[in-house]
Amino acid sequence: MNFGQAIEALKQGRKAAREGWNGKNQYIELASYISYTSANGEIVNANHDAIGNKAIAFVGTSGVQLGWLASQADMLAEDWRLVD
């Protein structure tokens, strides 16, 4: 599976990972309805008129990295697979 196919799978609610990733149980998924707590303790919905409220989340052994960016190697790879 290529990166474009992996992105389409994320949009359908699936999880994807690369065979070439050396960490076990690592995957990416689409996060939505993102919010955060501001410095004054207010919960802010991170909705944006032009880009919405979604980001790719990388789930790994150390936790979740929100707003994960694919490397060129990830984007050009053909070893993407779906994760249950």
Secondary structure, DSSP 8 states (H G I E B T S, - for coil): --HHHHHHHHHTT-EEEETT--STT-EEEEEES-EEE-TTS-EEE--BTTTBSEEEEEEETTEEEET----HHHHH-S-EEEE-
